Amino acid sequence: MIYTLKQFAQMFDITEHTVRYYTDINLLPCLRDKQNRRIFNEESVNWMQGIVCLKGCGASIDDIKEYCRLCRLPESKENLQARYQIILKQREQAYKRIEEAKATASYMDSKVKHYEEILLGIIPDDSNPENWTETTRPDKH
């Protein structure tokens, strides 16, 4: 299947400018039609899925460029090892982001519980420091 620049950008929920940038820096392969417009095929989709995944792990554009460069080189033990190290690093980043997200969700759970208790009248509203009294200061609970 062939995709226009607009279709491709929509498929990945990114801007057309971002897609152009990725092709200009040789991160994302594309073809050209008779009017020299960028068009994309399934190979482009596969590359973009990898780019999106690496970005989701927190990889920098430079890290992604290096990974893509290595993928385009002839296969060798050294090349494979270098790609493997990049993927290991990005996996570690992904797990770190999961832990950060869990901590954030846990904090938000406690805030929800706190507000529910305020709404039910179990505790006074202590969320505005300007309204704190000696008995409503959070450190008194």
C-alpha positions, -999 to 999 in steps of 0.1 A, spaced: 0 0 0 11 35 -8 4 65 15 6 102 9 25 125 33 -8 135 49 -21 100 53 12 89 67 13 117 93 -23 110 103 -15 73 107 11 81 133 -6 111 148 23 134 140 27 165 119 35 165 82 65 187 92 78 160 115 75 134 87 94 157 63 121 163 89 125 126 95 129 120 58 153 149 54 176 136 81 175 102 65 157 87 95 127 76 76 128 61 40 104 74 15 97 72 -22 89 100 -46 60 102 -70 61 117 -106 56 151 -91 85 145 -66 61 144 -36 70 121 -8 51 88 -7 54 60 18 51 23 16 50 -6 41 88 -4 47 83 33 57 55 21 81 79 -4 97 106 22 101 82 47 116 68 21 140 104 16 153 110 54 155 78 59 175 87 30 198 122 44 204 108 79 210 83 64 234 113 50 254 128 85 256 154 80 229 169 112 215 168 119 177 206 113 177 201 79 194 174 70 169 196 82 140 225 60 152 202 30 155 188 35 120 223 40 106 234 7 122 203 -10 108 213 1 73 249 -12 75 259 -47 64 252 -72 91 282 -80 113 287 -92 149 299 -57 159 269 -41 142 245 -65 158 261 -59 192 258 -21 189 221 -23 179 215 -47 208 231 -23 233 209 6 220 178 -16 225 189 -27 260 194 10 269 160 20 256 143 -10 273 158 2 306 144 37 299 110 22 291 109 4 324 121 35 342 92 54 326 68 27 338 80 31 374 76 68 372 41 64 358 32 40 386 45 65 412 25 93 395 -7 71 394 -2 62 431 1 99 440 -30 107 421 -49 78 438 -41 94 471 -52 128 459 -85 113 447 -90 97 481 -82 129 498 -107 149 478 -134 122 482 -129 125 520 -133 163 517 -164 160 496 -180 135 520 -172 159 549 -149 134 566 -121 160 567 -120 197 561 -107 212 529 -70 217 535 -60 222 499 -57 260 500 -28 271 523 -44 305 527 -73 289 545 -53 267 568 -59 270 605 -40 254 633 -63 224 631 -66 221 593 -29 222 584 -21 190 565 8 181 588 -17 180 617 -35 150 601 
